[in-house]
Amino acid sequence: MSARATPTPTPARKTGSERGSLSKAAGPSVLTLTINPTVDLAWEVGHLMGIGKNRAWVRSVAAGGGGINVARGVVLLAGRATAVHTAGGEVGLRLNRLLDEEGVDHVAVDIEEETREALVLFETESRHSYHIVPPGPRLREDEGLRCLDALERAAGHCPYVVASGSLPGGLPAAFYAIVARRIKEAGSRLILDTSGPALNGALTEGVYLLRCNRTEAASLTGRDILSFDDARGVNEHLLTTGAAQVAVTTVGALGAVCSTGHGHTELHAPPLPGEPLSDAGAGDGMVAAIAARLTAGDDPVSACALGVAVAAAAMLTPSTEPFAPEVAQSLRPKVKSKFQAHG
């Protein structure tokens, strides 16, 4: 896929919600890309049984996918955000309606195949959540190109762009590398949160900030990430190879390490004020906080510290429900940090 090819199909559709709510908050907007979104169906069941019918209650139906969740989180933190996403078939129409009803500014790029649906099943007896996600549609090359063009057009007034989530079939592993190149040319900085071949493909171009969880970081190094020292080693590698200017690797319940040209900062997760229910929204919440605070002018370490607090707050909500901003703000002073210079 060429980064500069000129597509001929119809342009992305800018929705009414984008026009209607951009003036609600002051300051620049965060732009997000969700190339493989979902409609998240959240169901609740008392006890999951292998025989007979399981009677469930619909807890919520919401637009989902990495970048969409990040945009929602930015707005919860009093920022501005616009989500660029694909939408196909009847589920794609429903996705657009849900975003309109929620008041999320968004630009929908029409695709031929059906947008995926994901199921979050919460068992009340065990307090366990099960997140079931299909691979999603297969995109044609011209559809990928239209996503790139829509993103580049929208990036003009956004200092930070977030690309988050998996790649659908049909797109090359280097798709996010092309995104990074386009974003640089538009004068913006890319924050990337992805996994698998898409992650490896993006590292050849280099991004401004890369967030990895333990699984993603382990895929880059071939070693388990069990401690702050392990995370620091991953980040050092990412910085020295030019894969990222800022590297953030999370270490589960311990917290995260944020690394810049100045050194590495351990950010210790705060104690939770309640029972953890689900980690489904923790990563997207962290990225939302980082993007929101960087756009507001904070340094990366300070932005990441709020991200750790938001991730902790997200653990207190079931399924993929968004974090409570007031809880995140109350946890922020409890995020302890420890700095270590390079070398």
N, C-alpha and C positions, 0 to 999 in steps of 0.2 A: 504494500500500500504506500503510495507516494504521499509525502507530507504536503505537497503543494498542488496536487491534482485538483482540477476544477470540476465539481459535480454538476450535473444537469438537472437532477430531479427537483421536485418542489422543495422550497425552503422550510426550515423549522417553523412551527406555529408558536407564536407568542400569545400567551393566554391573557384573558381579562384580569385574572387575579394579579398578574405581574403589574399591569398598568394601574390597578386600583390601590395597591398597598405599598408601593415603593416610597411614598412620601411620609410614611408613618414614623420612621426613625431617621435621625440625622447621621451623617458620616458615610464613608464608602461601604460598599456591599461586598460580601463574600460570595463568590460564584462556585457552584459545585457541579460535578458531572456524575451522573448515574447511568452508565451504559447498559446495565442489566437490572432494572428496578423490579419491584414486586408489589402486589397487593397482599398485605399481611393479614391473614385471618387468625385471630386469637380466640381459642376456645378454652373452656374450663370444664373439667370433669372431676367428680369426687374421687373415684378410684378406677384406674384403668384395668380392665379385665380382658383376658385373652379369649374368653368364650362369651357369646351373647352380645347384646347391644350395649354400647357405652353411651349413656345419655349425657349430652354436652350442652353447655350454654355458651352463646356467642358473647365473648367479652368485649371485642372490638374488631373493627375492620378499618385498616389505615394504609395509606401509601407508604411504601418502604423501599429499602435499598440504601446502600452506604451514603451516597451523596445527598439523597433526600432526607435521611435521618440527620445528617450533619447540618443541612440548611435549617431544619426544624430546631435543632439544638442551638444554633447561632441566634435565632429569633428568641428562643427562651431566655438567652443571656443578654437580651436587649440590643442585639445587633441586627443588621440587615443581611438578607441572603436571597439569592436567586438560584434555583435548581434547574439545570439542563438535563433532560432525561429522554430516553426512548419511550415510545408508547405504541402498542400494536394490538389490533383486534378489539373484542369486547372488553377484555380485561384492561387493555390500554385506555379505553374510554372511561372505564370506572376509575382507573388511576388518576386521570385528569380531573374527573369530578371530585374525587376525594381531596385532591390538592386544592382545587378551587374552593371547596367548602371549608377547608381548614385555613384558607387565606395564605397559602404558601406561594410566593412568586415563583413561576416556573415557565420554562420554554420546552415544549414537547416536540420531539423529532419523530415523525411517523415512520413506522416500520411495518413490513408485511406480516410477519409472524406474530403470534399471540404473546403478549407480556405474561410473565409467569405469576403464579400465586404461590405463596408460602403459608405454611400452617405452624402456629405456635400453640402447643397443647399444654395447659397448666393443670397438673394434678393437685387438687387442694389437700388431699390427705397426706401426701408425702412432701408437698411444697416443692415439687420438681417441675421444671419446664423442659419441654421437648420442642426444638426448633427444626422443622422439616422443610428443606429448601430444594426444589428441582433446579436443573441447570439453566432453564430459560430458553428463549428463542435463538435461532441462528440468524445472524445479520449478514446481509449482502455487503460487498465492498462499497457500493455507492451510499448505503445507509450509514456505514461507518464514517465516510467522508462528510456526509451532511452533519453528523454529530460534531466532527472536528470544526467545520465551518461555523456552526451555531455557537459552539463554545468560544471560538476566536472572536466572533462578532460581539458576543456578550462580555468578553473579558476587558474591553477597552477602559472601563472605569472601575475595575476591581483589582486592587493590589495583590490579592491572594485568591488563588483558584484551588479548589479541593477536588481531586479525582479519587473516588472511593468505591470499593466493591470489586466483584469479580468481572471478568470479561465473558461475554456470551460466545457461543460458537460462531465461526466464520471470520472473526477478527484475528489478526496476527498477534503473536505474543509481544511484539514490539509496539503495540498500539499506544500504550501509555508513554513510550519513548517519543512517539510522534506528537502526542498531546503535550509533553514537556517542551518539545522544540517549538511548537506553535505558541505556547503560553509565553515562552521567553521572547519570541518575536513580537508578541503583543505587549510586552513590557510588564508582565505580571509574574508572580512567583507561584510555583506549583507545590502544593502539599499532597503527598501521595499516601494512600492506605489501601494496599491490595495484597494479593498472595499468589503463590504458584508461579507458572510461567510468565504471567503478566508482571509480577514483581521483578523477576530476573531480566525480563525484556526491557523494563524501564531503566534499570541501573546503568545501561550503556550510555544513556543520554545525560543522566544526572538531574536531580530535582533540588528544590530549595530545602524542603523538609520531608523526611521519610519516617513514618510510624510503622513499627513492626510489633506484633505480639510475640509471645514465646515460640509458637509454632512456626510463624513466618521467619523469625530470626534463625531458628534451628535449621530451616531449609536452606539458608544462605551459608551456614557454617558447617553443617553436618554434625553438630553437637547440641545436646540439650541445653536450654537456657534456664538455669535453676537459681541463679544468684545475681546480685548487682554486678559482681566481677564479670560474669558471663556476658551480661548485657553491655557492659562497658567495652569488652573486647569486640563485640559485634559492631558497636558504634564507631570505635576507632578504625575498624576496617572500612566501614562505609565512608568515613570522612577522608581517609588517606587515599582511597581509590577514586575520589571525586563523585561517588554515587549520590551524595547528599551534602549540603552545607550544614544542615542540622539533622541529627539522627536521634530518634526517640524509640527506645525499646522497652516494652513493658515486661514485668516479671510477676505476672499474676497478682496475688494478694499482697505481695511485698511493695509494689509501686512501679516506678519506672526510672530509667536513666536518660537524661537529656544531655546530649553532647553537641558542643559547638567548637569553633576554632579556639576558644579560650580554655576549654577543658570539659570535664564530665561532672554532672550534678546528679547525685542520687536523690530521688524524691520518694520519701517513704509514705505509703498509703495511710490515711488516718483510720483510727478504729471506727468501725461501723456502729451507728446508734441503734441498729435493729438487725433482724435476721436477713442475711442475703437470700434473695429470691431468684435472681437470674442475672447472668452476665451478658445477655444478648445485646444490650444497648451500650455497654460500657465503652467499647472502642470507638464507636461513632460519637458518643458524648464527649470523649476525650478530644477527638479531632475537632469537634465543633468548638470547644472551649479554646483550643490552641488557635484556630483560625479567627475566632471572634476577638481574642485578645491581641493577636498580632496585628489585625486590621485596626484595632484601637490604639496601637502604638507601643504595646508592651514588648519586652525582650523575650526571646524564646523560652528561657528557663522559667520566668514568671508565668508566661502563658501555659507552659506545660504543667506547672504546679496547680493551676486551676483545673487543668485537664485531669489530673490525678484525683482531685476532689470531685469533679463531675462524674468520673468513672465509678468512684465509690458510691456516690448518690444513685447512680443508675443500677447498682447492684441491689438496691432496696425496692425496686419496682419489678413486678412480675412481667414475664414475656418480653415484648419489645416496647413496652410503654415508656414514654420519655421520662427523664429524670426530673426531680423537683428542684428548680433553681435555688430556692431558699435553703434547701438542705445542702446543696453543693456549696453555696456561699458560707454556710455555717461550718462546713468541713475544711474549707480552704486554710484557715489559720492553723489547723492541726496537721497539715502536710509538712513534715520536717525534711530539711535538705542538708546535703553534705557534698562539698565541692572538692574536686581533685584535678589539678592541672595535668596537661599532657606530659607523657614521659616520666 
